[in-house]
Amino acid sequence: MDLPIKNINDLRLEIDRLRGLEREQSIALGQRFSSPSALFSTITSLFTGSPRTDGTKSSFFDQDIVGLLSRFVLPLALNKTLFRNSNFIVKTLVGLVSQKASHFITEDSVAGIWDKIKTLFHRKEPEETPEHKGVPAFSETY
């Protein structure tokens, strides 16, 4: 709405302008879905992604396999366990937030966490130093 509407003629002109805009957009939308190839290109444009600030394109399939699996497993697991008795809106919000959080889950991050867990449970045997060789671990004298 460029100009303020002051009288009935201005209102009629604005209604005509909006109807013309609606016709143009419906024609453009109809052309986008007019043929199978146009429909296929529309669907593939969903997966090619949008350009990032550095000029590269982001895509749904840019993540590794762990990231892709986490996009589906994380919301499902949260909604089946922690948010079991929640309503539809809370489950939807959990799904959206976990979809965004899944971008931070990669093979490297999972491997790093796994290594930290392994170090917690893995006991290292004390190394024998040359000065302690042959000395019993417990003294026989009390």
Residue pairs with C-beta under 8 A, 6 or more apart in sequence:
1 14
3 10
4 10
5 11
5 14
31 38
32 38
32 42
33 39
33 42
46 60
47 59
47 60
47 61
48 57
48 59
49 57
49 58
49 59
49 60
49 62
50 57
50 58
51 57
51 58
52 58
61 68
63 71
63 102
63 103
63 106
64 106
64 107
65 107
66 105
66 106
66 107
66 110
67 102
67 103
67 105
67 106
67 107
70 102
70 105
71 99
71 102
74 98
74 101
74 102
74 105
75 94
75 95
75 98
75 99
78 94
78 98
79 86
79 91
79 94
79 95
83 90
83 91
83 94
86 94
